[in-house]
Structure formats: structure tokens, C-alpha cells
Amino acid sequence: MTGDWRADAERALERGRRIDRFIPALLLDSPISRVGFAWGTAVGWAWGSLWSTGAVQRRHGLWVFRGLPAWSFARGGVCVGGCFLTGDRDPSDAVLRHEAVHKRQWQRYGFLMPVLYLLAGRNPLRNRFEIEAGLEDGGYVARASRALRPAADDQSSDSP
């Protein structure tokens, strides 16, 4: 992985802000987007109910469906509306924080979310939705190690 992913990520975020300026305000965080979010959640529930073999849990504000076959979702899982669909592994709190941001994106964009996500591309380092959700929490980039920070940081306060 190259060290310039941060610059690419910032460009992707700026590109996303420019695109958002062309979306009519009545489609964003509105009754219309809430209907789209409800539709996405219903689709997530239907897909999860059909393929999940694990317990359905409510975590981080998401309905988490586990035990889906690998072919039924992308990457490590997928957020559809208020549902997170994934395989057998128990998702970490970090992953669920990441997916909770996707849930919020669904609430903001509603029916537009799948189209905008598709247009943002499959590369998570350039996909504004993945960047906004947190590349570290999503497992796309390694967390910055405390060992790499200067020693002076360790002698200061306990705050991050």
C-alpha cells in the first residue's frame, strides 16, 4: 500500500462534497431520504432473514445478521439501510462503528445511497463513503501504532 492514500482520500472527500452540491436539498436528510432508508432496511432484513444462520443482534444501532454465505455480501460485510450483513465472524466494535456511519449515510442519502456508492468506486481508499466511515475502523488501513509516535508524546498527559 502506498503512503499517499491520505491525499487520495482527501481528494475523494472533496469530489463527494462537489457532487453533493448538485443533489437537491429535499432529497438529503428529508422525509424522502427516510423512506429510502426504510426501504434499504427492509431489503437488508429480507436478505439477512433469508440467508443468515446466526442470531440477529442489535449492536451499535444496527441490526447485525451473521452467518451469511460469503457470496451474499461484499468484502467483510455490507450495510443495507440499518442492517449489517456479514459472515460467521463476530464483528468488532471498530467494524460496527464503521458500519454505523454507513447507516447514517443511508439515512442522509436514502434511495441515492446505492447509486452514489457505486459511482464512488470499489477502491475503499478512494471511495468517499468508506473514507467517511473510517478506513482504520473498516480494516482497510492499519491503525497508527503508538510505538511510532515520538517519546515525548508518551511523557505528556494520558489524553489521546
DSSP file (Angstrom, degrees, kcal/mol; ACC not computed):
  #  RESIDUE AA STRUCTURE BP1 BP2  ACC     N-H-->O    O-->H-N    N-H-->O    O-->H-N    TCO  KAPPA ALPHA  PHI   PSI    X-CA   Y-CA   Z-CA
    1    1 A M              0   0    0      0, 0.0     2,-0.1     0, 0.0   140,-0.0   0.000 360.0 360.0 360.0 136.6    0.0    0.0    0.0
    2    2 A T    >   -     0   0    0      1,-0.1     3,-0.8     2,-0.0     0, 0.0  -0.422 360.0-127.1 -81.5 157.2    1.4    3.4   -0.9
    3    3 A G  T >  S+     0   0    0      1,-0.2     3,-0.5    -2,-0.1     4,-0.2   0.520  99.6  73.7 -78.8  -5.7    1.9    6.2    1.6
    4    4 A D  T 3>  +     0   0    0      1,-0.2     4,-1.8     2,-0.1     3,-0.4   0.247  59.0 106.7 -94.0  14.8   -0.1    8.6   -0.5
    5    5 A W  H <> S+     0   0    0     -3,-0.8     4,-2.7     1,-0.2    -1,-0.2   0.826  73.8  60.9 -62.3 -30.0   -3.5    7.1    0.3
    6    6 A R  H <> S+     0   0    0     -3,-0.5     4,-2.4     2,-0.2    -1,-0.2   0.907 104.7  47.2 -64.6 -40.8   -4.3   10.1    2.6
    7    7 A A  H  > S+     0   0    0     -3,-0.4     4,-2.1     2,-0.2    -1,-0.2   0.915 113.4  48.4 -66.2 -42.2   -4.0   12.6   -0.3
    8    8 A D  H  X S+     0   0    0     -4,-1.8     4,-2.2     1,-0.2    -2,-0.2   0.900 110.9  52.1 -61.6 -40.6   -6.2   10.3   -2.5
    9    9 A A  H  X S+     0   0    0     -4,-2.7     4,-2.3     2,-0.2    -2,-0.2   0.915 108.2  49.7 -63.5 -44.1   -8.7   10.1    0.3
   10   10 A E  H  X S+     0   0    0     -4,-2.4     4,-2.2     1,-0.2    -1,-0.2   0.896 110.3  50.8 -63.5 -39.2   -8.9   13.9    0.8
   11   11 A R  H  X S+     0   0    0     -4,-2.1     4,-2.5     2,-0.2    -1,-0.2   0.899 109.4  51.2 -64.1 -39.5   -9.4   14.3   -3.0
   12   12 A A  H  X S+     0   0    0     -4,-2.2     4,-2.2     2,-0.2    -2,-0.2   0.900 109.7  49.7 -64.0 -40.9  -12.2   11.7   -2.9
   13   13 A L  H  X S+     0   0    0     -4,-2.3     4,-2.2     2,-0.2    -2,-0.2   0.915 111.7  47.9 -64.3 -42.4  -13.9   13.6    0.0
   14   14 A E  H  X S+     0   0    0     -4,-2.2     4,-2.1     2,-0.2    -2,-0.2   0.909 110.2  52.2 -64.8 -41.4  -13.7   16.9   -1.9
   15   15 A R  H  X S+     0   0    0     -4,-2.5     4,-2.2     1,-0.2    -1,-0.2   0.903 109.5  50.7 -59.8 -41.4  -15.1   15.2   -5.0
   16   16 A G  H  X S+     0   0    0     -4,-2.2     4,-2.4     2,-0.2    -2,-0.2   0.890 107.5  52.1 -64.0 -40.8  -18.0   13.9   -2.9
   17   17 A R  H  X S+     0   0    0     -4,-2.2     4,-1.2     2,-0.2    -1,-0.2   0.891 109.5  50.6 -63.0 -38.7  -18.7   17.4   -1.5
   18   18 A R  H  < S+     0   0    0     -4,-2.1     4,-0.5     1,-0.2     3,-0.4   0.922 110.5  48.8 -64.7 -43.3  -18.8   18.8   -5.0
   19   19 A I  H >< S+     0   0    0     -4,-2.2     3,-1.7     1,-0.2     4,-0.4   0.911 105.7  58.1 -61.9 -42.5  -21.3   16.0   -6.1
   20   20 A D  H >< S+     0   0    0     -4,-2.4     3,-1.3     1,-0.3    -1,-0.2   0.811  94.3  66.3 -59.8 -29.9  -23.5   16.7   -3.1
   21   21 A R  T 3< S+     0   0    0     -4,-1.2    -1,-0.3    -3,-0.4    -2,-0.2   0.751  99.6  52.1 -63.9 -22.1  -23.9   20.3   -4.1
   22   22 A F  T <  S+     0   0    0     -3,-1.7    -1,-0.3    -4,-0.5    -2,-0.2   0.531  88.0  95.0 -91.3  -6.9  -25.8   19.1   -7.2
   23   23 A I  S <  S-     0   0    0     -3,-1.3     5,-0.1    -4,-0.4     4,-0.0  -0.746  87.2-112.0 -86.2 124.6  -28.3   17.0   -5.2
   24   24 A P    >   -     0   0    0      0, 0.0     3,-2.3     0, 0.0     4,-0.4  -0.295  21.9-126.4 -56.3 135.9  -31.5   18.8   -4.4
   25   25 A A  G >  S+     0   0    0      1,-0.3     3,-1.5     2,-0.2    -2,-0.0   0.794 105.8  68.0 -56.3 -31.3  -31.7   19.6   -0.7
   26   26 A L  G 3  S+     0   0    0      1,-0.3     6,-0.5     4,-0.1     7,-0.3   0.625  97.7  54.3 -68.0  -9.8  -35.2   17.9   -0.5
   27   27 A L  G <  S+     0   0    0     -3,-2.3     2,-0.5     5,-0.1     3,-0.3   0.565  96.8  76.1 -95.4 -10.5  -33.5   14.6   -1.2
   28   28 A L  S <  S-     0   0    0     -3,-1.5    81,-0.2    -4,-0.4    80,-0.1  -0.879 114.5 -15.6-110.0 130.2  -31.0   14.8    1.7
   29   29 A D  S    S+     0   0    0     79,-2.0    -1,-0.2    -2,-0.5    79,-0.1   0.932 109.5 120.0  46.3  54.9  -31.9   14.2    5.3
   30   30 A S  S  > S-     0   0    0     77,-0.3     4,-2.4    -3,-0.3     5,-0.2  -0.783  86.2 -88.4-137.1 174.3  -35.5   14.6    4.4
   31   31 A P  H  > S+     0   0    0      0, 0.0     4,-1.7     0, 0.0     5,-0.1   0.861 127.8  54.3 -56.2 -33.7  -38.7   12.6    4.5
   32   32 A I  H  > S+     0   0    0     -6,-0.5     4,-1.9     2,-0.2    79,-0.3   0.930 108.6  46.1 -67.5 -44.7  -37.8   11.3    1.1
   33   33 A S  H  > S+     0   0    0     -7,-0.3     4,-2.5     1,-0.2    -1,-0.2   0.852 108.9  56.9 -67.7 -31.8  -34.4   10.0    2.3
   34   34 A R  H  X S+     0   0    0     -4,-2.4     4,-2.6     2,-0.2    -1,-0.2   0.880 105.4  50.6 -65.7 -36.0  -36.0    8.5    5.3
   35   35 A V  H  X S+     0   0    0     -4,-1.7     4,-2.6     2,-0.2    -1,-0.2   0.917 110.9  49.3 -64.7 -41.9  -38.3    6.5    3.0
   36   36 A G  H  X S+     0   0    0     -4,-1.9     4,-2.6     2,-0.2    -2,-0.2   0.885 110.7  50.0 -63.0 -39.3  -35.2    5.3    1.1
   37   37 A F  H  X S+     0   0    0     -4,-2.5     4,-2.7     2,-0.2    45,-0.3   0.923 111.1  48.9 -64.4 -44.4  -33.5    4.4    4.4
   38   38 A A  H  X S+     0   0    0     -4,-2.6     4,-2.4     2,-0.2    -2,-0.2   0.907 111.5  50.0 -62.1 -41.3  -36.6    2.4    5.5
   39   39 A W  H  X S+     0   0    0     -4,-2.6     4,-2.5     2,-0.2    -2,-0.2   0.939 111.2  48.6 -60.8 -47.6  -36.6    0.7    2.1
   40   40 A G  H  X S+     0   0    0     -4,-2.6     4,-2.7     1,-0.2    -2,-0.2   0.904 111.3  50.1 -59.3 -42.3  -32.9   -0.2    2.4
   41   41 A T  H  X S+     0   0    0     -4,-2.7     4,-2.8     2,-0.2    -1,-0.2   0.901 109.8  50.6 -63.7 -40.5  -33.5   -1.5    5.9
   42   42 A A  H  X S+     0   0    0     -4,-2.4     4,-2.5     2,-0.2    -2,-0.2   0.907 111.4  48.1 -63.6 -41.3  -36.4   -3.7    4.6
   43   43 A V  H  X S+     0   0    0     -4,-2.5     4,-2.8     2,-0.2     5,-0.3   0.926 112.4  49.5 -63.5 -44.7  -34.2   -5.0    1.9
   44   44 A G  H  X S+     0   0    0     -4,-2.7     4,-3.0     1,-0.2     5,-0.3   0.912 111.6  48.6 -59.9 -44.3  -31.4   -5.7    4.4
   45   45 A W  H  X S+     0   0    0     -4,-2.8     4,-2.9     2,-0.2     5,-0.2   0.919 112.8  48.0 -61.9 -44.1  -33.9   -7.5    6.7
   46   46 A A  H  X S+     0   0    0     -4,-2.5     4,-1.9     2,-0.2    -2,-0.2   0.948 116.3  42.5 -63.5 -48.2  -35.2   -9.6    3.9
   47   47 A W  H  X S+     0   0    0     -4,-2.8     4,-2.1     2,-0.2     5,-0.3   0.928 117.4  47.0 -64.3 -46.0  -31.8  -10.6    2.6
   48   48 A G  H  X S+     0   0    0     -4,-3.0     4,-2.8    -5,-0.3    -2,-0.2   0.907 112.5  49.2 -63.2 -42.6  -30.5  -11.2    6.1
   49   49 A S  H  < S+     0   0    0     -4,-2.9    -1,-0.2    -5,-0.3    -2,-0.2   0.854 112.1  49.9 -65.3 -34.5  -33.5  -13.2    7.1
   50   50 A L  H  < S+     0   0    0     -4,-1.9    -1,-0.2    -5,-0.2    -2,-0.2   0.895 127.1  19.5 -70.1 -41.2  -33.2  -15.3    4.0
   51   51 A W  H  < S+     0   0    0     -4,-2.1    -2,-0.2    -5,-0.1    -3,-0.2   0.618  91.5 109.3-111.6 -15.8  -29.5  -16.2    4.3
   52   52 A S     <  +     0   0    0     -4,-2.8    15,-0.2    -5,-0.3    16,-0.2  -0.409  32.8 177.8 -69.5 136.2  -28.5  -15.7    8.0
   53   53 A T        +     0   0    0     13,-0.8    14,-0.2    -2,-0.1     2,-0.2   0.390  61.7  71.9-112.1  -1.8  -27.7  -18.8   10.0
   54   54 A G  S    S-     0   0    0     12,-2.1     2,-0.1     1,-0.1    34,-0.0  -0.460  95.8 -73.6-105.5 178.7  -26.7  -16.9   13.2
   55   55 A A        -     0   0    0     -2,-0.2    11,-0.6    10,-0.1     2,-0.5  -0.454  43.9-124.0 -70.7 144.5  -28.5  -14.9   15.8
   56   56 A V  E     -A   65   0A   0      9,-0.1     2,-0.3    -2,-0.1     9,-0.2  -0.812  36.6-173.0 -89.2 127.6  -29.8  -11.5   14.8
   57   57 A Q  E     -A   64   0A   0      7,-2.1     7,-3.4    -2,-0.5     2,-0.7  -0.853  27.5-133.7-122.4 156.6  -28.4   -8.9   17.2
   58   58 A R  E     +A   63   0A   0     -2,-0.3     2,-0.4     5,-0.2     5,-0.2  -0.941  42.4 156.9-107.4 109.6  -28.9   -5.2   17.8
   59   59 A R  E >   -A   62   0A   0      3,-2.2     3,-2.3    -2,-0.7    -2,-0.1  -0.999  61.9  -5.2-139.5 135.8  -25.4   -3.6   18.2
   60   60 A H  T 3  S-     0   0    0     -2,-0.4    -1,-0.1     1,-0.3     3,-0.1   0.816 128.7 -57.2  53.3  34.0  -24.2    0.0   17.7
   61   61 A G  T 3  S+     0   0    0      1,-0.3     2,-0.3    42,-0.0    -1,-0.3   0.585 116.8 111.2  76.8   9.4  -27.7    0.9   16.4
   62   62 A L  E <  S-A   59   0A   0     -3,-2.3    -3,-2.2    21,-0.0     2,-0.7  -0.846  71.7-125.1-115.2 149.8  -27.5   -1.7   13.7
   63   63 A W  E     -Ab  58  83A   0     19,-2.6    21,-3.2    -2,-0.3     2,-0.6  -0.876  34.5-154.3 -86.7 116.7  -29.4   -5.0   13.1
   64   64 A V  E     -Ab  57  84A   0     -7,-3.4    -7,-2.1    -2,-0.7     2,-0.6  -0.858  11.7-170.0-103.4 117.4  -26.5   -7.4   12.7
   65   65 A F  E     -Ab  56  85A   0     19,-3.0    21,-2.5    -2,-0.6     3,-0.3  -0.930  13.1-174.7-105.9 118.6  -27.1  -10.6   10.6
   66   66 A R        +     0   0    0    -11,-0.6   -12,-2.1    -2,-0.6   -13,-0.8  -0.708  52.7  45.7-111.6 164.3  -24.3  -13.1   10.9
   67   67 A G        +     0   0    0     20,-2.2    20,-0.2     1,-0.3    21,-0.2   0.646  67.3 152.4  84.1  16.2  -23.7  -16.4    9.2
   68   68 A L        -     0   0    0     18,-2.3    -1,-0.3    -3,-0.3    20,-0.2  -0.504  54.3 -99.3 -74.6 148.3  -24.5  -15.4    5.7
   69   69 A P    >   -     0   0    0      0, 0.0     3,-2.1     0, 0.0     4,-0.2  -0.390  33.4-114.9 -64.6 147.6  -22.7  -17.2    2.9
   70   70 A A  G >  S+     0   0    0      1,-0.3     3,-1.1     2,-0.2    -2,-0.1   0.798 113.0  59.5 -56.0 -33.9  -19.7  -15.4    1.5
   71   71 A W  G 3  S+     0   0    0      1,-0.2    -1,-0.3     3,-0.0    -3,-0.0   0.658  93.8  67.9 -70.9 -13.8  -21.2  -14.9   -1.9
   72   72 A S  G <  S+     0   0    0     -3,-2.1     2,-0.3   -21,-0.1    -1,-0.2   0.442 105.8  30.2 -90.7   0.4  -24.2  -13.0   -0.5
   73   73 A F  S <  S-     0   0    0     -3,-1.1     2,-0.2    -4,-0.2     5,-0.1  -0.981  80.8-109.8-151.9 159.3  -22.2   -9.9    0.7
   74   74 A A  S >  S-     0   0    0     -2,-0.3     3,-1.7     2,-0.0    -3,-0.0  -0.578  73.8 -25.4 -91.3 155.0  -19.2   -7.9   -0.4
   75   75 A R  T 3  S-     0   0    0      1,-0.3    -2,-0.1    -2,-0.2     3,-0.1  -0.100 126.7 -22.6  47.9-130.4  -15.8   -7.7    1.4
   76   76 A G  T 3  S-     0   0    0      1,-0.3    11,-0.5    62,-0.1     2,-0.3   0.499 126.4 -42.4 -89.5  -3.5  -16.2   -8.4    5.2
   77   77 A G  E <   -C   86   0A   0     -3,-1.7     2,-0.4     9,-0.2    -1,-0.3  -0.890  56.7-115.9 158.6 173.5  -19.9   -7.4    5.2
   78   78 A V  E     -C   85   0A   0      7,-2.2     7,-3.0    -2,-0.3     2,-0.6  -1.000  10.8-139.3-142.5 140.4  -22.3   -4.9    3.8
   79   79 A C  E     +C   84   0A   0     -2,-0.4     2,-0.5     5,-0.2     5,-0.2  -0.886  20.7 179.4 -98.5 123.4  -24.6   -2.3    5.4
   80   80 A V  E >   -C   83   0A   0      3,-2.6     3,-1.9    -2,-0.6     2,-0.3  -0.947  64.9 -51.2-125.0 108.6  -28.0   -2.0    3.8
   81   81 A G  T 3  S-     0   0    0     -2,-0.5    25,-0.2     1,-0.3    26,-0.1  -0.499 124.5 -18.4  61.9-124.0  -30.1    0.6    5.5
   82   82 A G  T 3  S+     0   0    0    -45,-0.3   -19,-2.6    -2,-0.3     2,-0.4   0.172 120.7  94.2 -98.1  17.3  -29.9   -0.1    9.2
   83   83 A C  E <   -bC  63  80A   0     -3,-1.9    -3,-2.6   -21,-0.2     2,-0.5  -0.890  56.8-156.7-113.9 139.4  -28.7   -3.7    8.7
   84   84 A F  E     -bC  64  79A   0    -21,-3.2   -19,-3.0    -2,-0.4     2,-0.5  -0.972  13.6-163.9-112.9 120.0  -25.2   -5.1    8.7
   85   85 A L  E     +bC  65  78A   0     -7,-3.0    -7,-2.2    -2,-0.5     2,-0.3  -0.900  24.3 145.3-107.3 124.6  -24.9   -8.4    6.8
   86   86 A T  E     - C   0  77A   0    -21,-2.5   -18,-2.3    -2,-0.5    -9,-0.2  -0.858  41.2 -96.7-149.9-179.8  -21.8  -10.5    7.4
   87   87 A G        -     0   0    0    -11,-0.5   -20,-2.2    -2,-0.3   -19,-0.2   0.294  63.7 -59.9 -85.9-147.9  -20.4  -14.0    7.7
   88   88 A D  S    S+     0   0    0    -22,-0.2   -22,-0.1   -21,-0.2     2,-0.1   0.758  99.3  98.4 -76.1 -26.6  -19.6  -16.1   10.7
   89   89 A R  S    S-     0   0    0      1,-0.1   -22,-0.1   -23,-0.0    -2,-0.0  -0.345  79.8-117.6 -68.0 141.2  -17.1  -13.9   12.4
   90   90 A D        -     0   0    0    -24,-0.1    -1,-0.1     1,-0.1    -2,-0.1  -0.686  36.5-122.2 -75.0 117.7  -18.3  -11.7   15.3
   91   91 A P        -     0   0    0      0, 0.0    -1,-0.1     0, 0.0   -27,-0.0  -0.370  25.0-121.5 -67.1 140.3  -17.8   -8.1   14.1
   92   92 A S     >  -     0   0    0      1,-0.1     4,-2.2    -2,-0.1     5,-0.2  -0.237  23.3-107.6 -72.1 165.3  -15.6   -6.0   16.3
   93   93 A D  H  > S+     0   0    0      1,-0.2     4,-2.2     2,-0.2     5,-0.2   0.872 121.5  56.0 -60.3 -36.9  -16.7   -2.8   17.9
   94   94 A A  H  > S+     0   0    0      2,-0.2     4,-2.2     1,-0.2    -1,-0.2   0.932 107.7  46.9 -62.2 -46.3  -14.5   -0.9   15.4
   95   95 A V  H  > S+     0   0    0      1,-0.2     4,-2.6     2,-0.2    -1,-0.2   0.904 112.3  50.5 -62.6 -40.7  -16.1   -2.5   12.4
   96   96 A L  H  X S+     0   0    0     -4,-2.2     4,-2.2     2,-0.2    -1,-0.2   0.846 107.3  53.3 -69.6 -32.2  -19.6   -1.8   13.9
   97   97 A R  H  X S+     0   0    0     -4,-2.2     4,-1.3     2,-0.2    -1,-0.2   0.932 110.8  48.5 -61.2 -44.8  -18.6    1.9   14.4
   98   98 A H  H  X S+     0   0    0     -4,-2.2     4,-1.4     1,-0.2     3,-0.5   0.931 113.0  46.4 -59.1 -48.3  -17.6    1.9   10.7
   99   99 A E  H  X S+     0   0    0     -4,-2.6     4,-2.2     1,-0.2    -1,-0.2   0.819 104.4  61.4 -68.6 -30.9  -20.9    0.3    9.7
  100  100 A A  H  X S+     0   0    0     -4,-2.2     4,-1.9     1,-0.2    -1,-0.2   0.836 101.9  53.4 -64.5 -31.5  -22.9    2.7   11.9
  101  101 A V  H  X S+     0   0    0     -4,-1.3     4,-2.2    -3,-0.5    -1,-0.2   0.898 106.5  51.9 -67.7 -39.8  -21.5    5.6    9.8
  102  102 A H  H  X S+     0   0    0     -4,-1.4     4,-2.5     2,-0.2    -2,-0.2   0.901 106.4  54.2 -61.7 -39.1  -22.8    3.8    6.7
  103  103 A K  H  X S+     0   0    0     -4,-2.2     4,-2.1     1,-0.2    -1,-0.2   0.938 108.3  49.0 -58.2 -45.4  -26.2    3.5    8.4
  104  104 A R  H  X S+     0   0    0     -4,-1.9     4,-2.1     1,-0.2    -1,-0.2   0.873 108.3  54.0 -62.8 -36.6  -26.1    7.3    8.9
  105  105 A Q  H  X S+     0   0    0     -4,-2.2     4,-3.0     2,-0.2     5,-0.4   0.913 106.7  51.6 -63.1 -41.7  -25.1    7.7    5.2
  106  106 A W  H  X S+     0   0    0     -4,-2.5     4,-2.7     1,-0.2    -2,-0.2   0.904 108.6  51.3 -59.8 -41.1  -28.2    5.7    4.3
  107  107 A Q  H  < S+     0   0    0     -4,-2.1   -77,-0.3     1,-0.2   -78,-0.3   0.891 114.4  43.8 -63.7 -38.2  -30.3    8.0    6.4
  108  108 A R  H  < S+     0   0    0     -4,-2.1   -79,-2.0    -5,-0.1   -78,-0.2   0.924 127.7  25.7 -71.9 -45.5  -28.8   11.1    4.6
  109  109 A Y  H >< S+     0   0    0     -4,-3.0     3,-2.1     1,-0.2    -3,-0.2   0.683  80.2 176.4 -99.9 -20.3  -29.0    9.8    1.0
  110  110 A G  T >< S+     0   0    0     -4,-2.7     3,-1.8    -5,-0.4    -1,-0.2  -0.269  74.3   7.6  56.2-128.0  -31.8    7.2    1.1
  111  111 A F  T 3> S+     0   0    0    -79,-0.3     4,-0.5     1,-0.3    -1,-0.3   0.727 128.7  62.2 -59.0 -23.2  -32.5    5.8   -2.3
  112  112 A L  H <> S+     0   0    0     -3,-2.1     4,-3.0   -85,-0.2     5,-0.3   0.713  81.5  85.0 -75.6 -19.9  -29.5    7.6   -3.7
  113  113 A M  H <> S+     0   0    0     -3,-1.8     4,-2.8     1,-0.2     5,-0.3   0.902  88.2  46.2 -55.6 -51.1  -27.1    5.7   -1.5
  114  114 A P  H  > S+     0   0    0      0, 0.0     4,-2.1     0, 0.0    -1,-0.2   0.898 116.7  45.9 -60.7 -37.8  -26.6    2.6   -3.7
  115  115 A V  H  X S+     0   0    0     -4,-0.5     4,-2.3     2,-0.2    -2,-0.2   0.940 115.0  45.6 -69.2 -47.4  -26.1    4.7   -6.8
  116  116 A L  H  X S+     0   0    0     -4,-3.0     4,-1.6     1,-0.2    -1,-0.2   0.890 112.8  51.2 -64.3 -38.7  -23.7    7.1   -5.2
  117  117 A Y  H  X S+     0   0    0     -4,-2.8     4,-0.7    -5,-0.3     3,-0.3   0.935 110.1  49.5 -63.6 -45.2  -21.7    4.3   -3.5
  118  118 A L  H >< S+     0   0    0     -4,-2.1     3,-1.0    -5,-0.3    -2,-0.2   0.909 110.7  49.9 -59.6 -43.1  -21.4    2.5   -6.9
  119  119 A L  H 3< S+     0   0    0     -4,-2.3    -1,-0.2     1,-0.2    -2,-0.2   0.784 101.4  63.8 -67.2 -26.9  -20.2    5.7   -8.6
  120  120 A A  H 3< S-     0   0    0     -4,-1.6    -1,-0.2    -3,-0.3    -2,-0.2   0.698 109.3-127.5 -71.8 -18.6  -17.6    6.3   -5.8
  121  121 A G    <<  -     0   0    0     -3,-1.0    -1,-0.2    -4,-0.7    -2,-0.1  -0.021  13.3 -84.7  94.6 164.2  -15.9    3.0   -6.9
  122  122 A R  S    S+     0   0    0     -4,-0.1    -1,-0.1    -3,-0.1     5,-0.1   0.634  94.9  97.7 -84.5 -15.7  -14.8   -0.2   -5.3
  123  123 A N    >>  -     0   0    0      1,-0.2     3,-2.0    -3,-0.1     4,-0.8  -0.647  62.1-158.0 -76.3 110.1  -11.4    1.0   -4.1
  124  124 A P  T 34 S+     0   0    0      0, 0.0     3,-0.2     0, 0.0    -1,-0.2   0.772  89.0  62.9 -62.8 -24.6  -12.0    1.8   -0.4
  125  125 A L  T 34 S+     0   0    0      1,-0.2  -113,-0.2    15,-0.1    -2,-0.1   0.613 116.2  30.8 -75.4  -9.8   -9.1    4.2   -0.3
  126  126 A R  T <4 S+     0   0    0     -3,-2.0     2,-0.7  -114,-0.1    -1,-0.2   0.331  94.8 101.8-124.9   1.8  -10.8    6.4   -2.9
  127  127 A N    >X  -     0   0    0     -4,-0.8     4,-2.4    -3,-0.2     3,-0.5  -0.807  61.6-152.0 -92.0 114.8  -14.5    5.7   -2.0
  128  128 A R  H 3> S+     0   0    0     -2,-0.7     4,-2.6     1,-0.2     5,-0.2   0.797  93.0  56.2 -60.7 -29.6  -15.7    8.7   -0.1
  129  129 A F  H 3> S+     0   0    0      2,-0.2     4,-1.6     1,-0.2    -1,-0.2   0.893 110.1  44.4 -70.7 -38.6  -18.3    6.6    1.9
  130  130 A E  H <> S+     0   0    0     -3,-0.5     4,-0.9     2,-0.2    -2,-0.2   0.886 114.1  50.6 -69.5 -39.0  -15.6    4.2    3.1
  131  131 A I  H >< S+     0   0    0     -4,-2.4     3,-0.9     1,-0.2     4,-0.4   0.941 110.7  48.3 -64.0 -47.3  -13.3    7.1    4.0
  132  132 A E  H 3< S+     0   0    0     -4,-2.6    -1,-0.2     1,-0.3    -2,-0.2   0.857 109.6  53.6 -60.9 -35.1  -16.0    8.9    5.9
  133  133 A A  H 3< S-     0   0    0     -4,-1.6    -1,-0.3    -5,-0.2    -2,-0.2   0.672 127.4 -94.3 -75.3 -16.3  -16.8    5.7    7.8
  134  134 A G    <X  -     0   0    0     -4,-0.9     4,-2.1    -3,-0.9     6,-0.2   0.613  22.7-142.1 103.4 105.6  -13.2    5.4    8.8
  135  135 A L  T  4>S+     0   0    0     -4,-0.4     5,-2.4     2,-0.2     6,-1.2   0.848 103.0  50.8 -65.8 -34.4  -10.7    3.4    6.9
  136  136 A E  T >45S+     0   0    0      4,-0.2     3,-1.4     2,-0.2    -1,-0.2   0.959 111.7  45.7 -67.9 -50.3   -9.0    2.2   10.1
  137  137 A D  T 345S+     0   0    0      1,-0.3    -2,-0.2     2,-0.1    -1,-0.2   0.856 112.1  53.3 -61.0 -34.0  -12.2    1.0   11.8
  138  138 A G  T 3<5S-     0   0    0     -4,-2.1    -1,-0.3    -8,-0.2    -2,-0.2   0.555 114.4-118.7 -77.7  -7.3  -13.2   -0.7    8.5
  139  139 A G  T < 5S+     0   0    0     -3,-1.4    -3,-0.2    -4,-0.4    -2,-0.1   0.659  81.1 119.7  80.8  16.0   -9.9   -2.6    8.4
  140  140 A Y  S   <S+     0   0    0     -5,-2.4     2,-0.3    -6,-0.2    -4,-0.2   0.773  78.6  22.9 -85.3 -27.3   -8.8   -1.0    5.1
  141  141 A V  S    S-     0   0    0     -6,-1.2    -2,-0.2  -140,-0.0    -1,-0.2  -0.965  91.3-100.0-135.0 154.1   -5.6    0.6    6.6
  142  142 A A        -     0   0    0     -2,-0.3     2,-0.1     1,-0.1    -6,-0.1  -0.407  41.3-107.0 -71.5 146.5   -3.6   -0.3    9.7
  143  143 A R        -     0   0    0     -7,-0.1     2,-0.2     1,-0.1    -1,-0.1  -0.454  41.4 -98.3 -68.2 145.2   -4.1    1.8   12.8
  144  144 A A        -     0   0    0     -2,-0.1     2,-0.2     1,-0.1    -1,-0.1  -0.507  44.1-125.8 -64.9 129.7   -1.3    4.2   13.6
  145  145 A S    >   -     0   0    0     -2,-0.2     3,-1.1     1,-0.1     4,-0.4  -0.568   2.2-139.2 -82.4 140.2    0.9    2.5   16.2
  146  146 A R  G >  S+     0   0    0      1,-0.2     3,-1.3    -2,-0.2    -1,-0.1   0.814 103.7  66.3 -63.7 -29.5    1.7    4.2   19.5
  147  147 A A  G 3  S+     0   0    0      1,-0.3    -1,-0.2     4,-0.0     4,-0.1   0.755  95.2  57.1 -65.1 -22.7    5.3    2.9   19.1
  148  148 A L  G <  S+     0   0    0     -3,-1.1    -1,-0.3     2,-0.1    -2,-0.2   0.608  88.4  94.8 -84.1 -11.9    5.7    5.1   16.0
  149  149 A R  S <  S-     0   0    0     -3,-1.3     5,-0.1    -4,-0.4    -3,-0.0  -0.463  90.7 -91.5 -78.4 152.4    4.9    8.3   18.0
  150  150 A P    >>  -     0   0    0      0, 0.0     3,-1.5     0, 0.0     4,-0.7  -0.289  32.8-118.0 -61.6 148.2    7.7   10.4   19.4
  151  151 A A  H >> S+     0   0    0      1,-0.3     4,-0.9     2,-0.2     3,-0.7   0.793 111.0  68.3 -58.9 -30.2    8.7    9.5   23.0
  152  152 A A  H 3> S+     0   0    0      1,-0.3     4,-0.6     2,-0.2     3,-0.4   0.832  93.1  59.4 -60.6 -31.7    7.7   13.0   24.2
  153  153 A D  H X4 S+     0   0    0     -3,-1.5     3,-0.8     1,-0.2    -1,-0.3   0.877 101.6  53.7 -63.3 -36.9    4.1   12.1   23.5
  154  154 A D  H << S+     0   0    0     -4,-0.7    -1,-0.2    -3,-0.7    -2,-0.2   0.744 106.3  52.5 -71.6 -22.7    4.3    9.2   25.9
  155  155 A Q  H 3< S+     0   0    0     -4,-0.9    -1,-0.2    -3,-0.4    -2,-0.2   0.540  99.1  77.4 -91.2  -7.6    5.5   11.5   28.7
  156  156 A S  S << S-     0   0    0     -3,-0.8    -3,-0.1    -4,-0.6     0, 0.0   0.088  99.3 -43.8 -84.0-157.3    2.7   14.0   28.3
  157  157 A S        -     0   0    0      1,-0.1    -1,-0.2     0, 0.0     0, 0.0  -0.040  52.6-111.5 -66.3 171.6   -0.9   13.6   29.6
  158  158 A D  S    S+     0   0    0     -3,-0.1    -1,-0.1     2,-0.0    -2,-0.0   0.521  82.9 110.7 -81.2  -6.3   -2.9   10.4   29.3
  159  159 A S              0   0    0      1,-0.1    -3,-0.1     0, 0.0     0, 0.0  -0.360 360.0 360.0 -72.4 152.4   -5.3   12.1   26.8
  160  160 A P              0   0    0      0, 0.0    -1,-0.1     0, 0.0    -2,-0.0   0.487 360.0 360.0 -68.0 360.0   -5.2   10.9   23.1
